[in-house]
Amino acid sequence: QEEFIVLMLNNKNHIIGEATAFKGTLDASIVHPREIFKTAVKNSASKIILVHNHPSGDSKPSDEDKRITEELIKAGEVVGIKVLDHIIIGNGSYWSYVEKS
């Protein structure tokens, strides 16, 4: 089952909270910026890191993963919460938006 987690950080990049934003089906989750940033605002986060898993084991991002990452970065700019990275966990591997961009 796919899970989408938000790590919330303060100004000094210390993790101040973690929340599971969504749990999806075996191969999908529905991520909406409103839910991601609602949790971050509630916790007074200044930055977030997005993390989700791919139950298939392949950490390569889908087109939808890339689209939602861009959408969340833009939404973060509007609300003043920086998206530091989006990490996808696979079976023994990971993909980082920052490292691959």
RAURFEN-V433635 format. One record per run of one state. SS is the DSSP state (helix for helix, strand for strand, loop for the rest). FROM is the first residue (numbers start at 1). LEN is the number of residues. Records with the same first field share a line. If there is no record, write none. Layout:
SS=FROM-LEN / FROM-LEN
This chain:
loop=1-2 / 10-5 / 24-9 / 43-4 / 54-9 / 80-2 / 90-4 / 101-1
strand=3-7 / 15-9 / 47-7 / 82-8 / 94-3
helix=33-10 / 63-17 / 97-4
